[in-house]
């Protein structure tokens, strides 16, 4: 009986592994639902580095590499998007400081050519802190503007976290590992007040772009992304 039970366990485990979806792929259901891959796990197709270097593809993940101090070596999508759901997985390490920016443009009059946008913050909250802004710059927050729910679930170093950003007109939300941790309406007076109290106060129209690139930050600390998928909302 023990032998039969062991064989059954091995068989069912093998079937489960066969059925498990490979990273950076779309299931038939996802394709039917309108999802598309932003990163295929093998190439930089559809992406553009803002400077040579800074990123590598290793083990199916888009990973940041060491950069010269003060150098902007982010990577952006060539295409711009308006209303969408964006999902991605990421791992952090000690003192990781990164982020995913959305609705990104480079047409601000006082910072011409610099790609800026709203940011889903990615941070090692334990070992890398911002005393001057505190929770406004914690993981999954709307960087420098709205703190994420303090009860958020963050995986251990090296484990994959799953993030979701939903942009539907002026209604925007951040999700982390299945929980909504930020929600805001960028058309409100409250949002305008938050901008005026932030590092973005001198950027006319910041956060109001109707369409923009996605940007993945390389701040010189370890960060990896995979399963970057987007569904356009009509």
C-alpha positions in Angstrom: 0.0 0.0 0.0 2.8 2.4 0.8 4.4 1.7 -2.6 1.1 2.4 -4.4 0.6 5.6 -2.4 4.1 6.7 -3.2 3.7 6.0 -6.9 0.4 7.9 -6.9 2.1 10.9 -5.2 4.9 10.9 -7.7 2.5 10.6 -10.6 0.2 13.4 -9.5 3.2 15.6 -8.7 4.5 15.0 -12.2 1.2 15.9 -13.7 1.0 19.1 -11.7 4.5 20.1 -12.8 3.6 19.5 -16.4 0.5 21.6 -16.1 2.3 24.5 -14.3 2.6 27.5 -16.6 6.1 28.4 -17.6 7.2 32.0 -16.6 6.9 34.6 -19.3 4.2 32.8 -21.2 0.5 33.4 -21.8 -2.1 30.7 -21.3 -4.9 30.2 -23.8 -7.2 31.8 -21.3 -4.9 34.8 -20.9 -4.7 35.2 -24.6 -8.4 35.0 -25.0 -8.8 37.7 -22.3 -6.5 40.1 -24.1 -3.3 39.8 -22.1 0.0 40.4 -23.9 3.6 39.9 -22.8 5.8 43.0 -22.2 8.9 40.9 -21.6 9.3 37.4 -23.3 12.1 36.2 -20.9 14.6 35.9 -23.7 15.1 39.3 -25.4 14.8 43.1 -25.0 12.2 43.1 -27.8 9.7 46.0 -27.2 12.0 47.6 -24.6 14.5 50.4 -24.8 17.4 51.0 -22.5 17.9 54.7 -21.6 21.7 54.1 -21.6 23.9 51.3 -22.7 24.2 48.5 -20.1 22.3 48.4 -16.8 20.3 45.3 -17.5 20.7 41.7 -18.3 18.4 38.7 -19.0 19.3 35.8 -16.8 17.2 32.7 -16.0 14.2 34.2 -17.7 14.3 37.4 -15.6 15.0 41.0 -16.4 17.7 41.9 -13.9 19.4 45.2 -13.0 23.2 45.3 -13.1 25.7 47.6 -11.3 25.7 51.1 -12.7 28.0 54.2 -12.4 26.9 56.5 -9.6 24.3 59.1 -10.7 23.7 57.4 -14.1 20.1 56.9 -15.2 20.0 53.4 -16.6 16.3 52.6 -16.6 14.6 50.6 -19.2 11.2 51.6 -20.8 8.7 50.2 -23.2 8.9 51.5 -26.7 5.1 51.6 -26.8 2.9 54.0 -24.7 -0.3 52.8 -23.0 -3.3 54.5 -21.5 -5.9 52.4 -19.7 -4.6 49.0 -18.7 -3.9 46.3 -16.1 -0.2 45.6 -15.6 0.9 42.6 -13.7 4.5 41.6 -13.0 6.6 39.6 -10.5 9.7 40.9 -8.8 12.3 39.8 -6.2 14.1 42.0 -3.8 17.3 41.7 -1.8 18.9 43.6 1.1 18.7 47.4 0.4 16.8 47.0 -2.9 15.6 50.4 -4.1 13.7 50.3 -7.4 10.3 50.9 -8.9 8.0 50.6 -11.9 6.8 53.9 -13.3 3.7 54.2 -15.5 2.1 56.9 -17.7 5.7 58.0 -18.2 6.6 61.0 -20.5 9.7 63.1 -21.1 8.2 66.4 -22.0 8.3 68.4 -18.7 9.5 71.9 -19.5 11.9 72.2 -16.6 13.4 68.6 -17.0 13.4 68.1 -20.8 14.2 64.6 -21.9 14.0 63.1 -18.5 11.5 60.2 -18.3 9.1 60.7 -15.3 5.8 59.2 -14.2 3.8 57.8 -11.4 5.7 55.1 -9.5 4.9 51.8 -7.9 7.7 51.8 -5.3 9.8 48.7 -4.8 12.0 48.8 -1.7 13.5 46.8 1.1 11.6 48.5 3.8 13.6 47.0 6.6 17.2 48.0 5.5 16.5 50.9 3.2 14.5 53.7 4.6 13.7 57.3 3.9 13.4 59.1 7.2 12.3 62.3 5.6 9.3 60.8 3.8 8.7 57.5 5.7 5.9 55.3 4.6 5.3 57.5 1.5 8.3 55.7 0.0 7.7 52.2 1.3 7.1 49.2 -0.9 4.0 49.2 -3.2 3.3 52.9 -2.3 2.6 55.6 -4.9 6.1 56.9 -4.5 6.3 60.1 -2.4 2.5 60.6 -2.6 0.4 57.8 -1.0 1.6 55.2 1.5 0.7 51.6 0.9 -1.4 49.7 3.4 0.9 49.0 6.3 -0.4 45.4 6.6 0.8 44.5 3.1 2.2 41.0 2.5 5.9 41.1 1.3 7.8 37.9 0.5 11.2 37.1 1.8 14.3 38.1 -0.1 14.7 36.0 -3.2 11.0 35.0 -3.4 8.7 36.3 -6.1 6.2 38.9 -5.2 3.3 39.6 -7.6 2.3 43.2 -8.3 -0.7 44.6 -10.2 -1.3 48.2 -11.3 -4.7 49.1 -12.7 -5.1 52.4 -14.6 -8.7 53.1 -15.7 -9.0 56.8 -16.5 -8.3 58.7 -13.3 -8.9 55.7 -11.1 -5.6 54.0 -10.3 -4.8 51.2 -7.8 -1.7 49.3 -6.7 -1.9 45.6 -5.6 0.7 43.4 -3.9 0.4 39.7 -3.6 -3.4 39.7 -4.1 -4.2 42.7 -1.8 -5.1 46.2 -2.9 -2.7 48.5 -1.0 -3.2 51.9 -2.8 -6.2 53.5 -4.5 -6.5 57.0 -5.7 -8.3 59.4 -8.1 -5.9 61.7 -9.8 -8.6 64.2 -10.8 -9.3 65.2 -7.2 -8.2 68.3 -5.3 -6.7 66.0 -2.7 -4.4 64.5 -5.3 -3.4 68.0 -6.5 -2.5 68.8 -2.9 -0.4 65.7 -2.6 1.6 66.8 -5.6 2.1 70.2 -4.2 3.6 68.7 -1.0 5.9 66.3 -2.9 9.2 66.3 -4.9 7.0 66.7 -8.0 5.6 70.1 -7.1 7.6 72.0 -9.8 6.6 69.7 -12.6 3.6 71.2 -14.3 0.9 68.6 -15.0 2.7 65.8 -13.3 0.6 62.7 -13.0 -2.0 63.8 -15.5 -0.6 62.2 -18.7 -3.4 60.3 -20.6 -0.8 57.9 -22.1 2.8 57.0 -21.4 5.5 54.4 -21.3 6.2 51.9 -18.6 9.6 52.3 -17.0 11.6 49.8 -14.9 14.1 51.5 -12.6 17.7 50.6 -12.1 19.0 52.5 -9.0 22.1 50.3 -8.7 20.6 47.8 -6.3 19.5 44.2 -7.0 16.1 43.8 -8.6 14.6 41.3 -11.0 11.4 41.2 -12.9 9.5 38.4 -14.8 6.0 37.6 -16.0 5.4 41.2 -17.1 2.0 41.2 -18.7 -0.5 43.9 -19.8 -4.1 43.9 -20.7 -5.5 47.0 -22.4 -8.8 48.3 -21.0 -11.3 49.8 -23.4 
